[in-house]
Amino acid sequence: MPQTQNKTVMNWLFIFCFIVAFLVSFGGFTRLTRSGLSITEWNPISGSVPPMAHHDWQAEFEKYKQTPEYQLVNKGMTLEEYQYIFWIEWTHRTIARLAGLFYAIPVFYFLFKKIIPFKEFGVYFIMGLLFISQAFAGWIMVASGLVDRPSVSHFNLTIHLLLALSLFALALWTALGHKYGFQNQKAKWSLPSKLSLLSFILLIIQITYGGFTAGLKAGHVSDTWPLMFGKLIPPNLFNSWINIFESPQTIVFIHRWFGFTILILTPILYYIVKKKNYPSDIQNGVKWLIGIIVLQMILGILTVLSYVNIVVALLHQANAVILLGLSVYFIHRFRALDRTK
């Protein structure tokens, strides 16, 4: 990790984190409106200019008409209806392009001015690789829905999501280092640090199953809670190991209930930091964390009961990014406190 703290670099990274988080949320909106397959080609440069003339729109629409989504889902769609989903996907890609510029221009300026020493450039280089990787993963995801089915691969969607969130987490961790200092010396992991790391791992698993659920549209499987198909535990969910990766019923069942492991773990963390008299900002922060986890569970349940209402589902996804950010924050803070002991 870097050694040199700089307030300007810190501010840049915090803003970049917000942009990535917004991009992830807008990606959710794109998915929920079935807009992601409306642009059938990936042209990073020329694709930044949308169709202008009527014949340009007709040409794009004709390409879309060749896709399984049009033929099996949107048959008979008008040009105006197509333009609506086109603009959503075009905006999604434009935000991604702007996010790339917001990363690239400042980082090379900071490097040129030696605000970021070259020997500390490694972590920023990894951020760049993650950004490029999630962009490629995004196109591979879209391409998977243009061949023989009107939907993308849930594996590709989840990889795209996790790469974007890895970029968010790494940028946030580095920003926190600029704010609180880079503590590179080794230190024994305290119990709160271990619990924070465990919570982070559990959250990543939960988000992964959220990606699977979104990709398979498994949230539409059942609109009741806590029962599914009239039962608390429906039959045949785990009669094959492949179900945990492929079956919409099994995947949404896991996503419904796995999050409670995090909800159970966090009050234990609060009890420990309270007992060991950690700083008041840490104790109050863990209280907020518990509240946000409860909110996430409520939003998840409302998403089920509303049969995946777009607004509720987007709030659920955005809150998950907030939870991820808090997880990174607490690991960073607890590890910093470990090194002072």
Short mmCIF file of the C-alpha atoms (twelve columns), coordinates in Angstrom:
data_MODEL
# 
_entry.id   MODEL 
# 
loop_
_atom_site.group_PDB 
_atom_site.id 
_atom_site.type_symbol 
_atom_site.label_atom_id 
_atom_site.label_alt_id 
_atom_site.label_comp_id 
_atom_site.label_asym_id 
_atom_site.label_seq_id 
_atom_site.Cartn_x 
_atom_site.Cartn_y 
_atom_site.Cartn_z 
_atom_site.pdbx_PDB_model_num 
ATOM 1   C CA . MET A 1   0.000   0.000   0.000   1 
ATOM 2   C CA . PRO A 2   1.093   3.634   -0.425  1 
ATOM 3   C CA . GLN A 3   2.904   5.587   2.258   1 
ATOM 4   C CA . THR A 4   2.307   9.179   1.143   1 
ATOM 5   C CA . GLN A 5   -0.856  10.887  2.366   1 
ATOM 6   C CA . ASN A 6   -2.409  13.651  0.293   1 
ATOM 7   C CA . LYS A 7   -5.726  15.411  0.849   1 
ATOM 8   C CA . THR A 8   -6.307  16.111  -2.847  1 
ATOM 9   C CA . VAL A 9   -5.786  12.465  -3.775  1 
ATOM 10  C CA . MET A 10  -8.067  11.493  -0.882  1 
ATOM 11  C CA . ASN A 11  -10.872 13.752  -2.114  1 
ATOM 12  C CA . TRP A 12  -10.461 12.438  -5.663  1 
ATOM 13  C CA . LEU A 13  -10.742 8.844   -4.451  1 
ATOM 14  C CA . PHE A 14  -13.820 9.527   -2.313  1 
ATOM 15  C CA . ILE A 15  -15.566 11.169  -5.286  1 
ATOM 16  C CA . PHE A 16  -14.474 8.290   -7.525  1 
ATOM 17  C CA . CYS A 17  -15.982 5.840   -5.006  1 
ATOM 18  C CA . PHE A 18  -19.286 7.721   -5.198  1 
ATOM 19  C CA . ILE A 19  -19.228 7.638   -9.009  1 
ATOM 20  C CA . VAL A 20  -18.559 3.883   -9.048  1 
ATOM 21  C CA . ALA A 21  -21.345 3.313   -6.504  1 
ATOM 22  C CA . PHE A 22  -23.725 5.385   -8.648  1 
ATOM 23  C CA . LEU A 23  -22.657 3.448   -11.739 1 
ATOM 24  C CA . VAL A 24  -23.456 0.165   -9.980  1 
ATOM 25  C CA . SER A 25  -26.874 1.488   -8.951  1 
ATOM 26  C CA . PHE A 26  -27.629 2.790   -12.447 1 
ATOM 27  C CA . GLY A 27  -26.597 -0.598  -13.782 1 
ATOM 28  C CA . GLY A 28  -29.321 -2.066  -11.576 1 
ATOM 29  C CA . PHE A 29  -31.834 0.362   -13.062 1 
ATOM 30  C CA . THR A 30  -30.697 -0.647  -16.549 1 
ATOM 31  C CA . ARG A 31  -31.219 -4.308  -15.722 1 
ATOM 32  C CA . LEU A 32  -34.612 -3.832  -14.084 1 
ATOM 33  C CA . THR A 33  -35.935 -1.893  -17.085 1 
ATOM 34  C CA . ARG A 34  -34.642 -4.591  -19.473 1 
ATOM 35  C CA . SER A 35  -32.552 -1.971  -21.259 1 
ATOM 36  C CA . GLY A 36  -29.139 -3.645  -21.139 1 
ATOM 37  C CA . LEU A 37  -29.502 -5.534  -24.425 1 
ATOM 38  C CA . SER A 38  -30.818 -2.583  -26.431 1 
ATOM 39  C CA . ILE A 39  -27.383 -1.670  -27.835 1 
ATOM 40  C CA . THR A 40  -26.059 -4.708  -29.649 1 
ATOM 41  C CA . GLU A 41  -22.481 -3.547  -30.270 1 
ATOM 42  C CA . TRP A 42  -19.647 -2.391  -28.063 1 
ATOM 43  C CA . ASN A 43  -17.939 0.636   -29.550 1 
ATOM 44  C CA . PRO A 44  -16.120 2.410   -26.684 1 
ATOM 45  C CA . ILE A 45  -15.248 5.469   -28.802 1 
ATOM 46  C CA . SER A 46  -17.759 5.809   -31.640 1 
ATOM 47  C CA . GLY A 47  -20.549 4.477   -29.418 1 
ATOM 48  C CA . SER A 48  -20.352 7.636   -27.321 1 
ATOM 49  C CA . VAL A 49  -22.315 9.441   -30.068 1 
ATOM 50  C CA . PRO A 50  -25.974 8.366   -30.097 1 
ATOM 51  C CA . PRO A 51  -28.063 8.101   -33.283 1 
ATOM 52  C CA . MET A 52  -29.057 11.505  -34.614 1 
ATOM 53  C CA . ALA A 53  -31.065 11.101  -37.781 1 
ATOM 54  C CA . HIS A 54  -34.183 8.971   -38.244 1 
ATOM 55  C CA . HIS A 55  -32.367 6.481   -40.493 1 
ATOM 56  C CA . ASP A 56  -29.682 6.046   -37.795 1 
ATOM 57  C CA . TRP A 57  -32.366 5.130   -35.281 1 
ATOM 58  C CA . GLN A 58  -33.937 2.717   -37.743 1 
ATOM 59  C CA . ALA A 59  -30.557 1.040   -38.289 1 
ATOM 60  C CA . GLU A 60  -30.053 0.542   -34.536 1 
ATOM 61  C CA . PHE A 61  -33.606 -0.729  -34.163 1 
ATOM 62  C CA . GLU A 62  -33.085 -3.259  -36.972 1 
ATOM 63  C CA . LYS A 63  -30.035 -4.637  -35.155 1 
ATOM 64  C CA . TYR A 64  -32.081 -4.989  -31.982 1 
ATOM 65  C CA . LYS A 65  -34.824 -6.798  -33.904 1 
ATOM 66  C CA . GLN A 66  -32.356 -9.607  -34.610 1 
ATOM 67  C CA . THR A 67  -31.862 -10.296 -30.893 1 
ATOM 68  C CA . PRO A 68  -33.668 -13.004 -28.895 1 
ATOM 69  C CA . GLU A 69  -34.999 -10.353 -26.499 1 
ATOM 70  C CA . TYR A 70  -36.920 -8.576  -29.248 1 
ATOM 71  C CA . GLN A 71  -38.117 -11.782 -30.872 1 
ATOM 72  C CA . LEU A 72  -39.206 -13.497 -27.652 1 
ATOM 73  C CA . VAL A 73  -40.049 -10.624 -25.280 1 
ATOM 74  C CA . ASN A 74  -40.527 -7.315  -27.093 1 
ATOM 75  C CA . LYS A 75  -42.007 -8.422  -30.415 1 
ATOM 76  C CA . GLY A 76  -43.981 -5.542  -31.903 1 
ATOM 77  C CA . MET A 77  -42.134 -2.843  -29.927 1 
ATOM 78  C CA . THR A 78  -42.374 0.597   -31.558 1 
ATOM 79  C CA . LEU A 79  -39.380 2.751   -32.408 1 
ATOM 80  C CA . GLU A 80  -40.327 5.175   -29.603 1 
ATOM 81  C CA . GLU A 81  -40.404 2.332   -27.085 1 
ATOM 82  C CA . TYR A 82  -37.029 1.149   -28.330 1 
ATOM 83  C CA . GLN A 83  -35.595 4.643   -27.982 1 
ATOM 84  C CA . TYR A 84  -36.594 4.659   -24.300 1 
ATOM 85  C CA . ILE A 85  -34.557 1.554   -23.429 1 
ATOM 86  C CA . PHE A 86  -31.746 2.636   -25.783 1 
ATOM 87  C CA . TRP A 87  -31.285 5.929   -23.928 1 
ATOM 88  C CA . ILE A 88  -31.111 4.120   -20.582 1 
ATOM 89  C CA . GLU A 89  -28.348 1.776   -21.777 1 
ATOM 90  C CA . TRP A 90  -26.559 4.601   -23.602 1 
ATOM 91  C CA . THR A 91  -26.615 6.672   -20.391 1 
ATOM 92  C CA . HIS A 92  -25.251 3.694   -18.459 1 
ATOM 93  C CA . ARG A 93  -22.349 3.350   -20.879 1 
ATOM 94  C CA . THR A 94  -21.761 7.112   -20.925 1 
ATOM 95  C CA . ILE A 95  -21.512 7.235   -17.131 1 
ATOM 96  C CA . ALA A 96  -18.976 4.398   -17.360 1 
ATOM 97  C CA . ARG A 97  -16.939 6.341   -19.925 1 
ATOM 98  C CA . LEU A 98  -16.994 9.462   -17.745 1 
ATOM 99  C CA . ALA A 99  -15.989 7.389   -14.711 1 
ATOM 100 C CA . GLY A 100 -13.038 6.047   -16.700 1 
ATOM 101 C CA . LEU A 101 -11.955 9.580   -17.581 1 
ATOM 102 C CA . PHE A 102 -12.421 10.679  -13.965 1 
ATOM 103 C CA . TYR A 103 -10.003 7.911   -12.991 1 
ATOM 104 C CA . ALA A 104 -7.453  8.219   -15.784 1 
ATOM 105 C CA . ILE A 105 -6.932  11.992  -16.076 1 
ATOM 106 C CA . PRO A 106 -6.320  12.703  -12.350 1 
ATOM 107 C CA . VAL A 107 -4.192  9.610   -11.738 1 
ATOM 108 C CA . PHE A 108 -1.812  10.442  -14.577 1 
ATOM 109 C CA . TYR A 109 -1.706  14.097  -13.472 1 
ATOM 110 C CA . PHE A 110 -0.857  13.057  -9.905  1 
ATOM 111 C CA . LEU A 111 1.797   10.691  -11.229 1 
ATOM 112 C CA . PHE A 112 3.284   13.334  -13.551 1 
ATOM 113 C CA . LYS A 113 3.402   15.896  -10.733 1 
ATOM 114 C CA . LYS A 114 4.837   13.244  -8.375  1 
ATOM 115 C CA . ILE A 115 1.955   13.807  -5.976  1 
ATOM 116 C CA . ILE A 116 1.679   10.039  -6.232  1 
ATOM 117 C CA . PRO A 117 5.256   8.699   -6.133  1 
ATOM 118 C CA . PHE A 118 5.918   6.194   -8.926  1 
ATOM 119 C CA . LYS A 119 6.946   3.506   -6.420  1 
ATOM 120 C CA . GLU A 120 3.472   3.799   -4.846  1 
ATOM 121 C CA . PHE A 121 1.607   3.662   -8.163  1 
ATOM 122 C CA . GLY A 122 0.871   -0.075  -7.875  1 
ATOM 123 C CA . VAL A 123 -2.476  0.205   -6.074  1 
ATOM 124 C CA . TYR A 124 -3.707  2.874   -8.504  1 
ATOM 125 C CA . PHE A 125 -2.613  0.704   -11.434 1 
ATOM 126 C CA . ILE A 126 -4.680  -2.171  -10.005 1 
ATOM 127 C CA . MET A 127 -7.669  0.186   -9.843  1 
ATOM 128 C CA . GLY A 128 -7.206  0.892   -13.535 1 
ATOM 129 C CA . LEU A 129 -7.013  -2.816  -14.333 1 
ATOM 130 C CA . LEU A 130 -10.170 -3.449  -12.315 1 
ATOM 131 C CA . PHE A 131 -11.985 -0.686  -14.192 1 
ATOM 132 C CA . ILE A 132 -10.967 -2.080  -17.579 1 
ATOM 133 C CA . SER A 133 -11.787 -5.632  -16.450 1 
ATOM 134 C CA . GLN A 134 -15.300 -4.741  -15.316 1 
ATOM 135 C CA . ALA A 135 -15.880 -2.918  -18.603 1 
ATOM 136 C CA . PHE A 136 -14.857 -6.008  -20.608 1 
ATOM 137 C CA . ALA A 137 -16.930 -8.185  -18.271 1 
ATOM 138 C CA . GLY A 138 -19.885 -5.894  -18.913 1 
ATOM 139 C CA . TRP A 139 -19.683 -6.407  -22.658 1 
ATOM 140 C CA . ILE A 140 -19.180 -10.185 -22.280 1 
ATOM 141 C CA . MET A 141 -22.288 -10.139 -20.087 1 
ATOM 142 C CA . VAL A 142 -24.322 -8.268  -22.714 1 
ATOM 143 C CA . ALA A 143 -23.022 -10.506 -25.517 1 
ATOM 144 C CA . SER A 144 -24.232 -13.573 -23.599 1 
ATOM 145 C CA . GLY A 145 -27.800 -12.311 -24.040 1 
ATOM 146 C CA . LEU A 146 -27.568 -11.673 -27.772 1 
ATOM 147 C CA . VAL A 147 -27.139 -15.236 -29.022 1 
ATOM 148 C CA . ASP A 148 -29.907 -17.677 -28.192 1 
ATOM 149 C CA . ARG A 149 -31.799 -16.368 -25.152 1 
ATOM 150 C CA . PRO A 150 -33.369 -13.062 -24.084 1 
ATOM 151 C CA . SER A 151 -31.275 -12.732 -20.925 1 
ATOM 152 C CA . VAL A 152 -27.650 -12.490 -19.866 1 
ATOM 153 C CA . SER A 153 -25.663 -15.173 -18.065 1 
ATOM 154 C CA . HIS A 154 -26.132 -14.778 -14.315 1 
ATOM 155 C CA . PHE A 155 -22.485 -15.752 -13.858 1 
ATOM 156 C CA . ASN A 156 -21.317 -12.987 -16.202 1 
ATOM 157 C CA . LEU A 157 -23.600 -10.461 -14.526 1 
ATOM 158 C CA . THR A 158 -22.236 -11.379 -11.093 1 
ATOM 159 C CA . ILE A 159 -18.613 -11.190 -12.267 1 
ATOM 160 C CA . HIS A 160 -19.314 -7.731  -13.735 1 
ATOM 161 C CA . LEU A 161 -20.886 -6.655  -10.433 1 
ATOM 162 C CA . LEU A 162 -18.119 -8.064  -8.226  1 
ATOM 163 C CA . LEU A 163 -15.362 -6.461  -10.308 1 
ATOM 164 C CA . ALA A 164 -17.088 -3.067  -10.000 1 
ATOM 165 C CA . LEU A 165 -17.493 -3.529  -6.247  1 
ATOM 166 C CA . SER A 166 -13.853 -4.635  -5.914  1 
ATOM 167 C CA . LEU A 167 -12.868 -1.362  -7.584  1 
ATOM 168 C CA . PHE A 168 -15.140 0.533   -5.178  1 
ATOM 169 C CA . ALA A 169 -13.702 -1.262  -2.129  1 
ATOM 170 C CA . LEU A 170 -10.054 -0.795  -3.156  1 
ATOM 171 C CA . ALA A 171 -10.556 2.903   -3.933  1 
ATOM 172 C CA . LEU A 172 -12.326 3.405   -0.595  1 
ATOM 173 C CA . TRP A 173 -9.609  1.541   1.335   1 
ATOM 174 C CA . THR A 174 -6.940  3.720   -0.283  1 
ATOM 175 C CA . ALA A 175 -8.935  6.899   0.381   1 
ATOM 176 C CA . LEU A 176 -9.233  5.912   4.045   1 
ATOM 177 C CA . GLY A 177 -5.476  5.415   4.089   1 
ATOM 178 C CA . HIS A 178 -5.001  8.985   2.880   1 
ATOM 179 C CA . LYS A 179 -7.387  10.170  5.601   1 
ATOM 180 C CA . TYR A 180 -6.235  8.132   8.601   1 
ATOM 181 C CA . GLY A 181 -2.729  7.155   7.547   1 
ATOM 182 C CA . PHE A 182 -1.224  4.090   5.894   1 
ATOM 183 C CA . GLN A 183 -0.366  1.572   8.571   1 
ATOM 184 C CA . ASN A 184 1.849   -0.989  6.841   1 
ATOM 185 C CA . GLN A 185 3.458   -2.612  9.868   1 
ATOM 186 C CA . LYS A 186 2.219   -6.015  10.923  1 
ATOM 187 C CA . ALA A 187 -0.030  -6.424  13.958  1 
ATOM 188 C CA . LYS A 188 -2.024  -9.227  15.536  1 
ATOM 189 C CA . TRP A 189 -5.659  -9.354  14.453  1 
ATOM 190 C CA . SER A 190 -7.990  -8.452  17.304  1 
ATOM 191 C CA . LEU A 191 -11.367 -10.135 17.709  1 
ATOM 192 C CA . PRO A 192 -13.278 -7.087  16.339  1 
ATOM 193 C CA . SER A 193 -10.971 -7.066  13.296  1 
ATOM 194 C CA . LYS A 194 -11.612 -10.769 12.706  1 
ATOM 195 C CA . LEU A 195 -15.371 -10.318 13.077  1 
ATOM 196 C CA . SER A 196 -15.297 -7.365  10.667  1 
ATOM 197 C CA . LEU A 197 -13.400 -9.428  8.121   1 
ATOM 198 C CA . LEU A 198 -15.812 -12.333 8.571   1 
ATOM 199 C CA . SER A 199 -18.768 -9.966  8.103   1 
ATOM 200 C CA . PHE A 200 -17.141 -8.640  4.935   1 
ATOM 201 C CA . ILE A 201 -16.700 -12.167 3.542   1 
ATOM 202 C CA . LEU A 202 -20.299 -13.074 4.392   1 
ATOM 203 C CA . LEU A 203 -21.498 -9.856  2.739   1 
ATOM 204 C CA . ILE A 204 -19.576 -10.704 -0.443  1 
ATOM 205 C CA . ILE A 205 -21.260 -14.131 -0.509  1 
ATOM 206 C CA . GLN A 206 -24.645 -12.476 0.007   1 
ATOM 207 C CA . ILE A 207 -23.969 -9.955  -2.771  1 
ATOM 208 C CA . THR A 208 -22.847 -12.789 -5.043  1 
ATOM 209 C CA . TYR A 209 -26.174 -14.521 -4.514  1 
ATOM 210 C CA . GLY A 210 -27.879 -11.190 -5.083  1 
ATOM 211 C CA . GLY A 211 -26.139 -11.092 -8.468  1 
ATOM 212 C CA . PHE A 212 -27.259 -14.648 -9.220  1 
ATOM 213 C CA . THR A 213 -30.806 -13.724 -8.174  1 
ATOM 214 C CA . ALA A 214 -30.802 -10.684 -10.448 1 
ATOM 215 C CA . GLY A 215 -29.313 -12.532 -13.402 1 
ATOM 216 C CA . LEU A 216 -31.838 -15.363 -13.187 1 
ATOM 217 C CA . LYS A 217 -34.692 -12.984 -12.307 1 
ATOM 218 C CA . ALA A 218 -35.191 -15.326 -9.373  1 
ATOM 219 C CA . GLY A 219 -36.807 -12.558 -7.338  1 
ATOM 220 C CA . HIS A 220 -39.955 -13.227 -9.358  1 
ATOM 221 C CA . VAL A 221 -40.081 -16.868 -8.233  1 
ATOM 222 C CA . SER A 222 -42.235 -16.090 -5.194  1 
ATOM 223 C CA . ASP A 223 -43.845 -12.915 -3.851  1 
ATOM 224 C CA . THR A 224 -44.452 -14.231 -0.329  1 
ATOM 225 C CA . TRP A 225 -42.266 -14.043 2.765   1 
ATOM 226 C CA . PRO A 226 -41.184 -15.855 4.900   1 
ATOM 227 C CA . LEU A 227 -42.889 -18.715 3.061   1 
ATOM 228 C CA . MET A 228 -41.979 -19.818 -0.468  1 
ATOM 229 C CA . PHE A 229 -44.635 -21.825 -2.293  1 
ATOM 230 C CA . GLY A 230 -46.496 -22.061 0.997   1 
ATOM 231 C CA . LYS A 231 -43.580 -23.620 2.871   1 
ATOM 232 C CA . LEU A 232 -40.763 -22.274 5.023   1 
ATOM 233 C CA . ILE A 233 -38.321 -24.663 3.331   1 
ATOM 234 C CA . PRO A 234 -39.663 -25.838 -0.043  1 
ATOM 235 C CA . PRO A 235 -38.762 -29.398 -1.095  1 
ATOM 236 C CA . ASN A 236 -35.962 -30.346 -3.513  1 
ATOM 237 C CA . LEU A 237 -33.954 -27.174 -3.029  1 
ATOM 238 C CA . PHE A 238 -30.711 -29.000 -2.373  1 
ATOM 239 C CA . ASN A 239 -31.234 -32.358 -4.065  1 
ATOM 240 C CA . SER A 240 -28.233 -31.556 -6.302  1 
ATOM 241 C CA . TRP A 241 -25.124 -29.477 -5.611  1 
ATOM 242 C CA . ILE A 242 -25.602 -27.745 -8.962  1 
ATOM 243 C CA . ASN A 243 -28.802 -26.184 -7.594  1 
ATOM 244 C CA . ILE A 244 -26.817 -23.744 -5.468  1 
ATOM 245 C CA . PHE A 245 -25.421 -22.235 -8.687  1 
ATOM 246 C CA . GLU A 246 -28.165 -22.816 -11.244 1 
ATOM 247 C CA . SER A 247 -31.620 -23.277 -9.681  1 
ATOM 248 C CA . PRO A 248 -33.554 -19.968 -9.323  1 
ATOM 249 C CA . GLN A 249 -35.567 -21.414 -6.408  1 
ATOM 250 C CA . THR A 250 -32.465 -22.518 -4.491  1 
ATOM 251 C CA . ILE A 251 -30.530 -19.338 -5.227  1 
ATOM 252 C CA . VAL A 252 -33.299 -16.986 -4.105  1 
ATOM 253 C CA . PHE A 253 -33.873 -19.123 -0.992  1 
ATOM 254 C CA . ILE A 254 -30.190 -18.786 -0.051  1 
ATOM 255 C CA . HIS A 255 -30.268 -15.054 -0.767  1 
ATOM 256 C CA . ARG A 256 -33.369 -14.631 1.404   1 
ATOM 257 C CA . TRP A 257 -31.866 -16.224 4.491   1 
ATOM 258 C CA . PHE A 258 -28.066 -16.002 4.300   1 
ATOM 259 C CA . GLY A 259 -28.109 -12.299 5.168   1 
ATOM 260 C CA . PHE A 260 -29.357 -13.120 8.646   1 
ATOM 261 C CA . THR A 261 -25.882 -14.488 9.459   1 
ATOM 262 C CA . ILE A 262 -24.545 -10.933 9.130   1 
ATOM 263 C CA . LEU A 263 -27.441 -9.558  11.174  1 
ATOM 264 C CA . ILE A 264 -26.620 -12.002 13.990  1 
ATOM 265 C CA . LEU A 265 -22.884 -11.316 13.853  1 
ATOM 266 C CA . THR A 266 -23.022 -7.522  14.089  1 
ATOM 267 C CA . PRO A 267 -24.618 -7.228  17.570  1 
ATOM 268 C CA . ILE A 268 -21.851 -9.546  18.802  1 
ATOM 269 C CA . LEU A 269 -19.343 -7.078  17.365  1 
ATOM 270 C CA . TYR A 270 -21.094 -4.209  19.161  1 
ATOM 271 C CA . TYR A 271 -21.052 -6.111  22.465  1 
ATOM 272 C CA . ILE A 272 -17.280 -6.630  22.147  1 
ATOM 273 C CA . VAL A 273 -16.412 -3.024  21.247  1 
ATOM 274 C CA . LYS A 274 -18.667 -1.816  24.067  1 
ATOM 275 C CA . LYS A 275 -17.098 -4.193  26.573  1 
ATOM 276 C CA . LYS A 276 -13.546 -3.300  25.523  1 
ATOM 277 C CA . ASN A 277 -14.397 0.414   25.605  1 
ATOM 278 C CA . TYR A 278 -13.477 1.220   22.019  1 
ATOM 279 C CA . PRO A 279 -13.680 4.911   20.967  1 
ATOM 280 C CA . SER A 280 -17.197 6.343   20.931  1 
ATOM 281 C CA . ASP A 281 -17.162 6.899   17.157  1 
ATOM 282 C CA . ILE A 282 -16.541 3.163   16.663  1 
ATOM 283 C CA . GLN A 283 -19.331 2.194   19.073  1 
ATOM 284 C CA . ASN A 284 -21.795 4.616   17.459  1 
ATOM 285 C CA . GLY A 285 -20.676 3.485   14.013  1 
ATOM 286 C CA . VAL A 286 -21.458 -0.151  14.803  1 
ATOM 287 C CA . LYS A 287 -24.918 0.935   15.983  1 
ATOM 288 C CA . TRP A 288 -25.473 2.615   12.628  1 
ATOM 289 C CA . LEU A 289 -24.184 -0.528  10.924  1 
ATOM 290 C CA . ILE A 290 -26.795 -2.636  12.728  1 
ATOM 291 C CA . GLY A 291 -29.508 -0.191  11.702  1 
ATOM 292 C CA . ILE A 292 -28.441 -0.262  8.044   1 
ATOM 293 C CA . ILE A 293 -28.338 -4.070  8.058   1 
ATOM 294 C CA . VAL A 294 -31.882 -4.132  9.458   1 
ATOM 295 C CA . LEU A 295 -32.911 -1.647  6.752   1 
ATOM 296 C CA . GLN A 296 -31.341 -3.906  4.132   1 
ATOM 297 C CA . MET A 297 -33.324 -6.884  5.397   1 
ATOM 298 C CA . ILE A 298 -36.549 -4.849  5.331   1 
ATOM 299 C CA . LEU A 299 -35.833 -3.632  1.788   1 
ATOM 300 C CA . GLY A 300 -35.128 -7.215  0.727   1 
ATOM 301 C CA . ILE A 301 -38.440 -8.416  2.145   1 
ATOM 302 C CA . LEU A 302 -40.299 -5.501  0.525   1 
ATOM 303 C CA . THR A 303 -38.631 -6.350  -2.783  1 
ATOM 304 C CA . VAL A 304 -40.098 -9.846  -2.506  1 
ATOM 305 C CA . LEU A 305 -43.553 -8.700  -1.403  1 
ATOM 306 C CA . SER A 306 -43.730 -6.020  -4.126  1 
ATOM 307 C CA . TYR A 307 -42.776 -8.575  -6.767  1 
ATOM 308 C CA . VAL A 308 -39.513 -6.705  -7.440  1 
ATOM 309 C CA . ASN A 309 -40.808 -3.148  -7.587  1 
ATOM 310 C CA . ILE A 310 -38.092 -1.145  -9.370  1 
ATOM 311 C CA . VAL A 311 -37.769 1.613   -6.748  1 
ATOM 312 C CA . VAL A 312 -37.614 -0.814  -3.818  1 
ATOM 313 C CA . ALA A 313 -35.205 -3.125  -5.631  1 
ATOM 314 C CA . LEU A 314 -32.885 -0.209  -6.481  1 
ATOM 315 C CA . LEU A 315 -32.895 0.979   -2.864  1 
ATOM 316 C CA . HIS A 316 -32.055 -2.579  -1.816  1 
ATOM 317 C CA . GLN A 317 -29.111 -2.668  -4.224  1 
ATOM 318 C CA . ALA A 318 -27.846 0.808   -3.316  1 
ATOM 319 C CA . ASN A 319 -28.015 -0.007  0.386   1 
ATOM 320 C CA . ALA A 320 -25.900 -3.110  -0.258  1 
ATOM 321 C CA . VAL A 321 -23.152 -0.865  -1.660  1 
ATOM 322 C CA . ILE A 322 -23.386 1.299   1.471   1 
ATOM 323 C CA . LEU A 323 -23.026 -1.829  3.604   1 
ATOM 324 C CA . LEU A 324 -19.964 -2.864  1.634   1 
ATOM 325 C CA . GLY A 325 -18.442 0.564   2.169   1 
ATOM 326 C CA . LEU A 326 -19.090 0.379   5.912   1 
ATOM 327 C CA . SER A 327 -17.519 -3.078  6.054   1 
ATOM 328 C CA . VAL A 328 -14.366 -1.739  4.420   1 
ATOM 329 C CA . TYR A 329 -14.382 1.240   6.797   1 
ATOM 330 C CA . PHE A 330 -14.606 -0.904  9.936   1 
ATOM 331 C CA . ILE A 331 -11.883 -3.325  8.839   1 
ATOM 332 C CA . HIS A 332 -9.647  -0.320  8.151   1 
ATOM 333 C CA . ARG A 333 -10.378 1.316   11.496  1 
ATOM 334 C CA . PHE A 334 -10.039 -1.846  13.578  1 
ATOM 335 C CA . ARG A 335 -6.743  -2.772  11.906  1 
ATOM 336 C CA . ALA A 336 -5.437  0.742   12.559  1 
ATOM 337 C CA . LEU A 337 -6.360  0.364   16.237  1 
ATOM 338 C CA . ASP A 338 -4.685  -3.069  16.309  1 
ATOM 339 C CA . ARG A 339 -1.406  -1.452  15.281  1 
ATOM 340 C CA . THR A 340 -1.546  1.102   18.109  1 
ATOM 341 C CA . LYS A 341 -1.706  -1.568  20.790  1 
# 
